[in-house]
Amino acid sequence: MKNIILFLSLISIVSCNNNKTQEKFTRLTRGSVEILDERGKDFVSENSRIELLVDSLFLAEGPLWVDKLNSLLFTQVAANKIYSWNNDSGFSLYMEPSGYTGIVPAEPDGLLGSNGMILDSNGDLILAQHGDRRVVRLKNWENNSPDFETLAGSYKDKLFNSPNDLVYAANGDLYFTDPPYGFGLEKLLTSDLKEQPVNGVYKLTRDGEVVLLVEDILLPNGIAISNDNKTLYVNSSDVEYPIITKFDITENGLENRGIFFDGSELIKSSEGWFDGLKVHSSGNIFSTGPGGVLILTPKGEHLATIGTTSNALNCAFDKDEEYLYITAFDYLARVKIK
């Protein structure tokens, strides 16, 4: 009897030690946080850990938290794949192909996968496809089948360049950017496959009409809408003109254009460019840019930078805004938000 009691006690001790070991487990970190304004501490601190979740990626993009999957989806644009990550099962392939199915001509060395992703009001997955040069809806969640329905594939009977990022307004209008990154860096502005004369910002109305809104941003990229649906933010990934532009959303389209944030000084000392961005429930903007992810007030004041060790390309919150997920050039990370 004493031996049985001793044996059970040992099991209990080992179990407790294992639990403590799991509790003490910490992931590797990448980067650090710089606080520039005390208000930045409402979200992060200098001691915030930027947890490395997946390493050795290439052009990680388009992060999107999907509650029904309890997972983060993100893309590798060059690989033409979508991956998933969650805290229990980690990293796995979710879908292939994601952005190029061969329905239109493509540059052999182009970046052909999907990029930005968003959920519509029905919870369906909407993707910006570089290779197929269209905005699509995934038809079937159940088997991860790459079967897509085209929502917008052309403007004035000409194919888009490579739709990049997208955001829904409360009324159901879908705004998206169309830079030429799908043609690849060598033929970014010179591809013979380019049909659109501009790299535009478009609106797909709830009635299915495609409207060209902005045509003079050389490399429009990330796009977001303020919580009150009155302001549209568009990132320029042109390193010669590193700005975030804002527009008033009106019944007439976009009006009162202005510079929301000018990164000209920042880019002199920090690597990177303005890419994806998201709006927090507080109204503050989390934008990838020179140095990492910038936290900006609705007035464009720079509160903090969540620094990354390679160029930050996009970011996304989980359902409760407990974490901000960051897709950097070659890794996936997250940081806890207060």
C-alpha atoms as a printed R data frame, in Angstrom:
    type eleno elety resid chain resno       x      y       z
1   ATOM     1    CA   MET     A     1   0.000  0.000   0.000
2   ATOM     2    CA   LYS     A     2   2.851  2.388   0.865
3   ATOM     3    CA   ASN     A     3   4.430  1.640  -2.526
4   ATOM     4    CA   ILE     A     4   1.175  2.503  -4.331
5   ATOM     5    CA   ILE     A     5   0.873  5.783  -2.425
6   ATOM     6    CA   LEU     A     6   4.514  6.611  -3.206
7   ATOM     7    CA   PHE     A     7   3.975  5.806  -6.894
8   ATOM     8    CA   LEU     A     8   0.881  8.028  -7.110
9   ATOM     9    CA   SER     A     9   2.740 10.823  -5.338
10  ATOM    10    CA   LEU     A    10   5.563 10.631  -7.862
11  ATOM    11    CA   ILE     A    11   3.074 10.808 -10.747
12  ATOM    12    CA   SER     A    12   1.512 13.882  -9.154
13  ATOM    13    CA   ILE     A    13   4.897 15.566  -8.753
14  ATOM    14    CA   VAL     A    14   5.917 14.803 -12.353
15  ATOM    15    CA   SER     A    15   2.566 16.085 -13.629
16  ATOM    16    CA   CYS     A    16   2.919 19.324 -11.681
17  ATOM    17    CA   ASN     A    17   6.457 19.797 -12.940
18  ATOM    18    CA   ASN     A    18   5.316 19.243 -16.541
19  ATOM    19    CA   ASN     A    19   2.577 21.827 -16.128
20  ATOM    20    CA   LYS     A    20   5.072 24.291 -14.710
21  ATOM    21    CA   THR     A    21   7.407 23.565 -17.623
22  ATOM    22    CA   GLN     A    22   4.604 24.266 -20.105
23  ATOM    23    CA   GLU     A    23   3.678 27.437 -18.262
24  ATOM    24    CA   LYS     A    24   7.293 28.600 -18.417
25  ATOM    25    CA   PHE     A    25   7.574 27.817 -22.142
26  ATOM    26    CA   THR     A    26   8.209 30.981 -24.088
27  ATOM    27    CA   ARG     A    27   8.647 31.508 -27.785
28  ATOM    28    CA   LEU     A    28  11.602 33.208 -29.360
29  ATOM    29    CA   THR     A    29  11.170 36.908 -29.980
30  ATOM    30    CA   ARG     A    30  11.927 39.155 -32.923
31  ATOM    31    CA   GLY     A    31  12.256 42.903 -32.643
32  ATOM    32    CA   SER     A    32  11.362 45.361 -29.904
33  ATOM    33    CA   VAL     A    33   8.919 48.159 -29.134
34  ATOM    34    CA   GLU     A    34   9.751 51.861 -29.186
35  ATOM    35    CA   ILE     A    35   7.394 54.198 -27.323
36  ATOM    36    CA   LEU     A    36   7.305 57.722 -28.758
37  ATOM    37    CA   ASP     A    37   4.286 59.052 -26.873
38  ATOM    38    CA   GLU     A    38   2.883 57.972 -23.503
39  ATOM    39    CA   ARG     A    39  -0.421 57.182 -25.211
40  ATOM    40    CA   GLY     A    40   1.350 54.356 -26.993
41  ATOM    41    CA   LYS     A    41   1.479 52.536 -23.664
42  ATOM    42    CA   ASP     A    42  -2.281 52.038 -23.911
43  ATOM    43    CA   PHE     A    43  -1.435 49.298 -26.423
44  ATOM    44    CA   VAL     A    44   2.131 48.079 -25.877
45  ATOM    45    CA   SER     A    45   5.177 48.748 -23.721
46  ATOM    46    CA   GLU     A    46   8.943 48.622 -24.144
47  ATOM    47    CA   ASN     A    47   8.772 45.186 -22.512
48  ATOM    48    CA   SER     A    48   6.174 43.757 -24.893
49  ATOM    49    CA   ARG     A    49   7.314 40.462 -26.405
50  ATOM    50    CA   ILE     A    50   7.081 40.121 -30.178
51  ATOM    51    CA   GLU     A    51   6.648 36.355 -30.363
52  ATOM    52    CA   LEU     A    52   8.041 34.457 -33.339
53  ATOM    53    CA   LEU     A    53   5.372 32.012 -34.557
54  ATOM    54    CA   VAL     A    54   6.660 30.797 -37.939
55  ATOM    55    CA   ASP     A    55  10.127 31.331 -39.383
56  ATOM    56    CA   SER     A    56  11.777 30.913 -42.804
57  ATOM    57    CA   LEU     A    57   8.869 32.247 -44.845
58  ATOM    58    CA   PHE     A    58   9.072 34.308 -48.026
59  ATOM    59    CA   LEU     A    59   6.759 37.261 -48.672
60  ATOM    60    CA   ALA     A    60   4.300 36.467 -45.886
61  ATOM    61    CA   GLU     A    61   1.200 38.609 -46.424
62  ATOM    62    CA   GLY     A    62  -2.538 39.053 -46.032
63  ATOM    63    CA   PRO     A    63  -3.073 37.988 -42.388
64  ATOM    64    CA   LEU     A    64  -6.697 37.451 -41.415
65  ATOM    65    CA   TRP     A    65  -8.109 36.008 -38.204
66  ATOM    66    CA   VAL     A    66 -10.977 33.605 -38.956
67  ATOM    67    CA   ASP     A    67 -12.993 32.846 -35.864
68  ATOM    68    CA   LYS     A    68 -14.838 29.858 -37.359
69  ATOM    69    CA   LEU     A    69 -11.435 28.211 -37.895
70  ATOM    70    CA   ASN     A    70  -9.993 29.572 -34.642
71  ATOM    71    CA   SER     A    71  -6.954 30.298 -36.793
72  ATOM    72    CA   LEU     A    72  -4.997 32.969 -38.552
73  ATOM    73    CA   LEU     A    73  -4.838 32.630 -42.330
74  ATOM    74    CA   PHE     A    74  -1.978 34.238 -44.218
75  ATOM    75    CA   THR     A    75  -0.404 33.947 -47.625
76  ATOM    76    CA   GLN     A    76   2.984 33.425 -49.167
77  ATOM    77    CA   VAL     A    77   2.479 35.413 -52.341
78  ATOM    78    CA   ALA     A    78   5.430 33.982 -54.258
79  ATOM    79    CA   ALA     A    79   4.455 30.407 -53.354
80  ATOM    80    CA   ASN     A    80   0.810 30.791 -54.476
81  ATOM    81    CA   LYS     A    81  -0.360 29.299 -51.162
82  ATOM    82    CA   ILE     A    82  -2.437 30.144 -48.101
83  ATOM    83    CA   TYR     A    83  -1.383 28.845 -44.695
84  ATOM    84    CA   SER     A    84  -3.085 28.652 -41.334
85  ATOM    85    CA   TRP     A    85  -1.721 29.012 -37.823
86  ATOM    86    CA   ASN     A    86  -3.292 28.500 -34.427
87  ATOM    87    CA   ASN     A    87  -2.013 28.062 -30.916
88  ATOM    88    CA   ASP     A    88  -2.877 24.358 -30.740
89  ATOM    89    CA   SER     A    89  -1.811 22.850 -34.060
90  ATOM    90    CA   GLY     A    90   0.656 25.462 -35.244
91  ATOM    91    CA   PHE     A    91   1.506 26.035 -38.900
92  ATOM    92    CA   SER     A    92  -0.027 24.146 -41.830
93  ATOM    93    CA   LEU     A    93  -0.917 24.510 -45.505
94  ATOM    94    CA   TYR     A    94  -4.502 25.655 -45.959
95  ATOM    95    CA   MET     A    95  -4.935 26.087 -49.705
96  ATOM    96    CA   GLU     A    96  -3.044 25.770 -52.982
97  ATOM    97    CA   PRO     A    97  -3.255 27.498 -55.415
98  ATOM    98    CA   SER     A    98  -4.407 30.726 -53.833
99  ATOM    99    CA   GLY     A    99  -3.958 33.452 -56.421
100 ATOM   100    CA   TYR     A   100  -3.096 31.975 -59.805
101 ATOM   101    CA   THR     A   101  -5.128 29.241 -61.472
102 ATOM   102    CA   GLY     A   102  -4.002 29.893 -65.038
103 ATOM   103    CA   ILE     A   103  -7.112 31.618 -66.362
104 ATOM   104    CA   VAL     A   104  -5.128 34.632 -67.642
105 ATOM   105    CA   PRO     A   105  -1.544 35.138 -68.857
106 ATOM   106    CA   ALA     A   106   1.052 35.797 -66.166
107 ATOM   107    CA   GLU     A   107   4.700 36.745 -65.951
108 ATOM   108    CA   PRO     A   108   6.791 33.594 -65.288
109 ATOM   109    CA   ASP     A   109   8.705 35.355 -62.512
110 ATOM   110    CA   GLY     A   110   5.700 37.226 -61.169
111 ATOM   111    CA   LEU     A   111   4.343 37.218 -57.627
112 ATOM   112    CA   LEU     A   112   1.207 35.273 -58.429
113 ATOM   113    CA   GLY     A   113  -0.410 34.164 -55.177
114 ATOM   114    CA   SER     A   114  -3.230 35.844 -53.321
115 ATOM   115    CA   ASN     A   115  -2.452 38.833 -51.151
116 ATOM   116    CA   GLY     A   116  -5.070 40.634 -49.064
117 ATOM   117    CA   MET     A   117  -7.973 38.689 -47.567
118 ATOM   118    CA   ILE     A   118 -11.151 39.783 -45.815
119 ATOM   119    CA   LEU     A   119 -14.475 38.310 -44.704
120 ATOM   120    CA   ASP     A   120 -17.700 39.674 -46.160
121 ATOM   121    CA   SER     A   121 -20.936 40.190 -44.222
122 ATOM   122    CA   ASN     A   122 -21.849 36.528 -44.756
123 ATOM   123    CA   GLY     A   123 -18.536 35.319 -43.384
124 ATOM   124    CA   ASP     A   124 -17.253 34.275 -46.819
125 ATOM   125    CA   LEU     A   125 -13.569 34.622 -47.633
126 ATOM   126    CA   ILE     A   126 -12.756 37.342 -50.174
127 ATOM   127    CA   LEU     A   127  -9.290 37.340 -51.754
128 ATOM   128    CA   ALA     A   128  -7.215 39.708 -53.866
129 ATOM   129    CA   GLN     A   129  -5.495 37.510 -56.444
130 ATOM   130    CA   HIS     A   130  -2.278 38.706 -58.029
131 ATOM   131    CA   GLY     A   131  -1.925 36.005 -60.680
132 ATOM   132    CA   ASP     A   132  -5.531 35.775 -61.855
133 ATOM   133    CA   ARG     A   133  -5.736 39.575 -61.555
134 ATOM   134    CA   ARG     A   134  -9.127 39.645 -59.882
135 ATOM   135    CA   VAL     A   135 -11.065 39.884 -56.627
136 ATOM   136    CA   VAL     A   136 -12.812 36.623 -55.768
137 ATOM   137    CA   ARG     A   137 -14.962 34.811 -53.233
138 ATOM   138    CA   LEU     A   138 -13.980 31.353 -52.025
139 ATOM   139    CA   LYS     A   139 -16.940 29.102 -52.847
140 ATOM   140    CA   ASN     A   140 -16.377 26.337 -50.317
141 ATOM   141    CA   TRP     A   141 -14.907 26.565 -46.819
142 ATOM   142    CA   GLU     A   142 -15.462 22.903 -46.056
143 ATOM   143    CA   ASN     A   143 -12.721 21.202 -48.070
144 ATOM   144    CA   ASN     A   144 -10.297 24.087 -48.643
145 ATOM   145    CA   SER     A   145 -10.931 23.656 -52.368
146 ATOM   146    CA   PRO     A   146  -9.478 26.491 -54.489
147 ATOM   147    CA   ASP     A   147 -12.774 27.117 -56.256
148 ATOM   148    CA   PHE     A   148 -13.399 30.829 -56.714
149 ATOM   149    CA   GLU     A   149 -16.197 33.100 -57.870
150 ATOM   150    CA   THR     A   150 -15.080 36.315 -59.580
151 ATOM   151    CA   LEU     A   151 -16.432 39.496 -58.002
152 ATOM   152    CA   ALA     A   152 -14.316 41.940 -60.022
153 ATOM   153    CA   GLY     A   153 -12.034 40.875 -62.859
154 ATOM   154    CA   SER     A   154 -11.678 43.918 -65.067
155 ATOM   155    CA   TYR     A   155 -12.317 47.614 -65.490
156 ATOM   156    CA   LYS     A   156 -13.501 48.949 -68.858
157 ATOM   157    CA   ASP     A   157 -12.890 45.488 -70.356
158 ATOM   158    CA   LYS     A   158  -9.235 45.507 -69.344
159 ATOM   159    CA   LEU     A   159  -7.723 43.154 -66.785
160 ATOM   160    CA   PHE     A   160  -6.565 44.571 -63.482
161 ATOM   161    CA   ASN     A   161  -2.847 44.632 -62.696
162 ATOM   162    CA   SER     A   162  -2.772 42.534 -59.514
163 ATOM   163    CA   PRO     A   163  -5.348 43.409 -56.831
164 ATOM   164    CA   ASN     A   164  -3.473 43.724 -53.568
165 ATOM   165    CA   ASP     A   165  -5.493 44.719 -50.523
166 ATOM   166    CA   LEU     A   166  -9.158 45.295 -49.763
167 ATOM   167    CA   VAL     A   167 -11.591 46.584 -47.171
168 ATOM   168    CA   TYR     A   168 -15.372 46.661 -46.805
169 ATOM   169    CA   ALA     A   169 -17.360 49.748 -45.919
170 ATOM   170    CA   ALA     A   170 -20.390 49.338 -43.676
171 ATOM   171    CA   ASN     A   171 -22.752 49.748 -46.643
172 ATOM   172    CA   GLY     A   172 -21.240 46.746 -48.439
173 ATOM   173    CA   ASP     A   173 -19.009 48.614 -50.896
174 ATOM   174    CA   LEU     A   174 -15.610 46.955 -51.321
175 ATOM   175    CA   TYR     A   175 -12.545 49.165 -51.775
176 ATOM   176    CA   PHE     A   176  -9.338 47.678 -53.171
177 ATOM   177    CA   THR     A   177  -5.923 48.662 -54.501
178 ATOM   178    CA   ASP     A   178  -4.402 47.480 -57.771
179 ATOM   179    CA   PRO     A   179  -0.615 47.960 -57.926
180 ATOM   180    CA   PRO     A   180   1.489 45.993 -60.451
181 ATOM   181    CA   TYR     A   181   3.383 43.767 -57.996
182 ATOM   182    CA   GLY     A   182   2.008 40.602 -59.575
183 ATOM   183    CA   PHE     A   183   4.192 41.223 -62.610
184 ATOM   184    CA   GLY     A   184   7.310 40.777 -60.462
185 ATOM   185    CA   LEU     A   185   9.884 43.319 -59.398
186 ATOM   186    CA   GLU     A   186  11.889 43.248 -62.643
187 ATOM   187    CA   LYS     A   187   8.817 44.071 -64.737
188 ATOM   188    CA   LEU     A   188   6.965 46.038 -62.104
189 ATOM   189    CA   LEU     A   189   6.282 49.014 -64.367
190 ATOM   190    CA   THR     A   190   7.268 47.561 -67.752
191 ATOM   191    CA   SER     A   191   5.306 44.314 -68.209
192 ATOM   192    CA   ASP     A   192   3.709 43.836 -71.627
193 ATOM   193    CA   LEU     A   193   0.831 42.119 -69.830
194 ATOM   194    CA   LYS     A   194  -0.229 45.321 -68.120
195 ATOM   195    CA   GLU     A   195  -3.590 46.465 -69.503
196 ATOM   196    CA   GLN     A   196  -4.647 49.188 -67.078
197 ATOM   197    CA   PRO     A   197  -2.982 52.552 -67.767
198 ATOM   198    CA   VAL     A   198  -2.920 53.350 -64.035
199 ATOM   199    CA   ASN     A   199  -2.298 51.622 -60.709
200 ATOM   200    CA   GLY     A   200  -5.649 52.424 -59.250
201 ATOM   201    CA   VAL     A   201  -7.750 52.449 -56.138
202 ATOM   202    CA   TYR     A   202 -11.187 51.055 -56.944
203 ATOM   203    CA   LYS     A   203 -14.596 50.570 -55.413
204 ATOM   204    CA   LEU     A   204 -16.760 47.543 -56.131
205 ATOM   205    CA   THR     A   205 -20.254 48.689 -55.232
206 ATOM   206    CA   ARG     A   206 -22.769 46.392 -53.603
207 ATOM   207    CA   ASP     A   207 -24.548 46.443 -56.987
208 ATOM   208    CA   GLY     A   208 -21.484 45.020 -58.731
209 ATOM   209    CA   GLU     A   209 -20.221 48.168 -60.450
210 ATOM   210    CA   VAL     A   210 -16.461 48.810 -60.518
211 ATOM   211    CA   VAL     A   211 -15.519 52.476 -60.057
212 ATOM   212    CA   LEU     A   212 -12.010 53.925 -60.413
213 ATOM   213    CA   LEU     A   213 -11.487 56.346 -57.514
214 ATOM   214    CA   VAL     A   214  -7.768 57.198 -57.479
215 ATOM   215    CA   GLU     A   215  -5.339 56.905 -60.374
216 ATOM   216    CA   ASP     A   216  -2.250 58.907 -59.425
217 ATOM   217    CA   ILE     A   217  -0.662 56.915 -56.583
218 ATOM   218    CA   LEU     A   218   2.255 55.081 -58.188
219 ATOM   219    CA   LEU     A   219   2.158 52.056 -55.872
220 ATOM   220    CA   PRO     A   220  -1.083 51.961 -53.856
221 ATOM   221    CA   ASN     A   221  -0.973 49.159 -51.332
222 ATOM   222    CA   GLY     A   222  -2.680 48.762 -47.953
223 ATOM   223    CA   ILE     A   223  -6.178 50.149 -47.525
224 ATOM   224    CA   ALA     A   224  -8.426 50.665 -44.500
225 ATOM   225    CA   ILE     A   225 -11.529 52.563 -43.388
226 ATOM   226    CA   SER     A   226 -12.088 54.447 -40.134
227 ATOM   227    CA   ASN     A   227 -14.577 53.027 -37.668
228 ATOM   228    CA   ASP     A   228 -17.124 55.742 -38.440
229 ATOM   229    CA   ASN     A   229 -16.844 54.909 -42.171
230 ATOM   230    CA   LYS     A   230 -15.976 58.511 -43.000
231 ATOM   231    CA   THR     A   231 -12.273 58.199 -43.854
232 ATOM   232    CA   LEU     A   232 -10.393 55.983 -46.298
233 ATOM   233    CA   TYR     A   233  -6.671 55.392 -45.716
234 ATOM   234    CA   VAL     A   234  -4.393 54.296 -48.571
235 ATOM   235    CA   ASN     A   235  -0.740 53.377 -48.124
236 ATOM   236    CA   SER     A   236   1.845 54.213 -50.772
237 ATOM   237    CA   SER     A   237   4.654 51.650 -50.908
238 ATOM   238    CA   ASP     A   238   6.711 53.933 -53.140
239 ATOM   239    CA   VAL     A   239   9.905 54.497 -51.124
240 ATOM   240    CA   GLU     A   240  10.423 57.767 -53.005
241 ATOM   241    CA   TYR     A   241   7.050 59.004 -51.751
242 ATOM   242    CA   PRO     A   242   6.418 57.204 -48.431
243 ATOM   243    CA   ILE     A   243   3.072 58.528 -47.272
244 ATOM   244    CA   ILE     A   244  -0.325 57.445 -46.043
245 ATOM   245    CA   THR     A   245  -3.092 59.322 -47.846
246 ATOM   246    CA   LYS     A   246  -6.529 59.952 -46.387
247 ATOM   247    CA   PHE     A   247  -9.798 60.731 -48.153
248 ATOM   248    CA   ASP     A   248 -13.269 61.642 -46.979
249 ATOM   249    CA   ILE     A   249 -15.792 59.047 -48.119
250 ATOM   250    CA   THR     A   250 -18.807 60.894 -49.498
251 ATOM   251    CA   GLU     A   251 -21.820 60.222 -51.687
252 ATOM   252    CA   ASN     A   252 -19.775 61.608 -54.578
253 ATOM   253    CA   GLY     A   253 -16.891 59.185 -54.016
254 ATOM   254    CA   LEU     A   254 -13.691 60.397 -52.349
255 ATOM   255    CA   GLU     A   255 -13.100 64.043 -51.457
256 ATOM   256    CA   ASN     A   256 -10.788 66.272 -49.381
257 ATOM   257    CA   ARG     A   257  -7.643 64.312 -50.094
258 ATOM   258    CA   GLY     A   258  -4.772 64.911 -47.707
259 ATOM   259    CA   ILE     A   259  -1.558 63.479 -46.290
260 ATOM   260    CA   PHE     A   260  -2.399 61.509 -43.159
261 ATOM   261    CA   PHE     A   261   1.198 60.574 -42.318
262 ATOM   262    CA   ASP     A   262   4.454 61.493 -44.038
263 ATOM   263    CA   GLY     A   263   7.225 58.939 -43.581
264 ATOM   264    CA   SER     A   264   9.903 60.866 -45.469
265 ATOM   265    CA   GLU     A   265  12.045 61.466 -42.378
266 ATOM   266    CA   LEU     A   266  11.359 58.064 -40.857
267 ATOM   267    CA   ILE     A   267  12.493 56.176 -43.945
268 ATOM   268    CA   LYS     A   268  15.916 57.863 -43.752
269 ATOM   269    CA   SER     A   269  16.736 55.919 -40.583
270 ATOM   270    CA   SER     A   270  14.479 52.847 -40.794
271 ATOM   271    CA   GLU     A   271  14.100 50.146 -43.426
272 ATOM   272    CA   GLY     A   272  10.765 49.272 -44.955
273 ATOM   273    CA   TRP     A   273   7.815 50.849 -46.705
274 ATOM   274    CA   PHE     A   274   4.128 51.435 -46.070
275 ATOM   275    CA   ASP     A   275   2.242 48.242 -46.835
276 ATOM   276    CA   GLY     A   276  -0.768 46.780 -44.993
277 ATOM   277    CA   LEU     A   277  -2.664 48.574 -42.236
278 ATOM   278    CA   LYS     A   278  -5.597 48.000 -39.879
279 ATOM   279    CA   VAL     A   279  -7.826 50.224 -37.754
280 ATOM   280    CA   HIS     A   280  -8.165 49.317 -34.062
281 ATOM   281    CA   SER     A   281 -11.538 49.610 -32.296
282 ATOM   282    CA   SER     A   282 -10.126 52.688 -30.533
283 ATOM   283    CA   GLY     A   283  -9.798 54.403 -33.901
284 ATOM   284    CA   ASN     A   284  -6.011 54.283 -33.852
285 ATOM   285    CA   ILE     A   285  -4.269 52.978 -36.944
286 ATOM   286    CA   PHE     A   286  -1.717 50.157 -36.955
287 ATOM   287    CA   SER     A   287   0.261 50.476 -40.179
288 ATOM   288    CA   THR     A   288   3.271 48.582 -41.408
289 ATOM   289    CA   GLY     A   289   5.973 50.984 -42.474
290 ATOM   290    CA   PRO     A   290   9.622 51.907 -42.026
291 ATOM   291    CA   GLY     A   291  10.875 50.122 -38.908
292 ATOM   292    CA   GLY     A   292   7.931 47.796 -38.307
293 ATOM   293    CA   VAL     A   293   4.316 48.499 -37.364
294 ATOM   294    CA   LEU     A   294   3.523 52.119 -36.540
295 ATOM   295    CA   ILE     A   295   0.755 53.005 -34.077
296 ATOM   296    CA   LEU     A   296  -0.870 56.252 -35.195
297 ATOM   297    CA   THR     A   297  -3.719 58.320 -33.788
298 ATOM   298    CA   PRO     A   298  -6.653 59.356 -36.012
299 ATOM   299    CA   LYS     A   299  -4.826 62.690 -36.306
300 ATOM   300    CA   GLY     A   300  -1.696 61.010 -37.656
301 ATOM   301    CA   GLU     A   301   0.374 61.306 -34.471
302 ATOM   302    CA   HIS     A   302   3.035 58.608 -34.155
303 ATOM   303    CA   LEU     A   303   2.676 56.941 -30.743
304 ATOM   304    CA   ALA     A   304   4.894 53.872 -30.991
305 ATOM   305    CA   THR     A   305   6.604 51.446 -33.336
306 ATOM   306    CA   ILE     A   306   6.441 47.689 -32.961
307 ATOM   307    CA   GLY     A   307   9.856 47.002 -34.425
308 ATOM   308    CA   THR     A   308  10.519 44.027 -36.686
309 ATOM   309    CA   THR     A   309  13.822 42.546 -37.808
310 ATOM   310    CA   SER     A   310  12.746 42.310 -41.444
311 ATOM   311    CA   ASN     A   311  10.292 44.451 -43.358
312 ATOM   312    CA   ALA     A   312   6.780 44.262 -41.921
313 ATOM   313    CA   LEU     A   313   4.319 43.655 -44.765
314 ATOM   314    CA   ASN     A   314   0.922 43.447 -43.095
315 ATOM   315    CA   CYS     A   315  -0.872 42.995 -39.787
316 ATOM   316    CA   ALA     A   316  -4.193 41.853 -38.342
317 ATOM   317    CA   PHE     A   317  -5.950 41.655 -34.991
318 ATOM   318    CA   ASP     A   318  -7.634 38.569 -33.647
319 ATOM   319    CA   LYS     A   319 -11.334 38.672 -32.803
320 ATOM   320    CA   ASP     A   320 -10.936 40.293 -29.377
321 ATOM   321    CA   GLU     A   321  -7.894 42.408 -30.295
322 ATOM   322    CA   GLU     A   322  -5.868 40.506 -27.730
323 ATOM   323    CA   TYR     A   323  -3.021 40.048 -30.199
324 ATOM   324    CA   LEU     A   324  -1.732 41.846 -33.261
325 ATOM   325    CA   TYR     A   325  -0.380 39.373 -35.816
326 ATOM   326    CA   ILE     A   326   2.403 40.618 -38.073
327 ATOM   327    CA   THR     A   327   3.502 39.131 -41.377
328 ATOM   328    CA   ALA     A   328   7.071 40.222 -41.959
329 ATOM   329    CA   PHE     A   329   9.063 39.500 -45.085
330 ATOM   330    CA   ASP     A   330  10.259 36.133 -43.794
331 ATOM   331    CA   TYR     A   331   8.322 35.333 -40.630
332 ATOM   332    CA   LEU     A   332   5.016 35.469 -38.769
333 ATOM   333    CA   ALA     A   333   4.923 37.049 -35.313
334 ATOM   334    CA   ARG     A   334   2.461 38.418 -32.812
335 ATOM   335    CA   VAL     A   335   2.444 40.910 -29.968
336 ATOM   336    CA   LYS     A   336  -0.025 41.117 -27.113
337 ATOM   337    CA   ILE     A   337  -2.157 44.257 -27.125
338 ATOM   338    CA   LYS     A   338  -3.213 45.675 -23.771
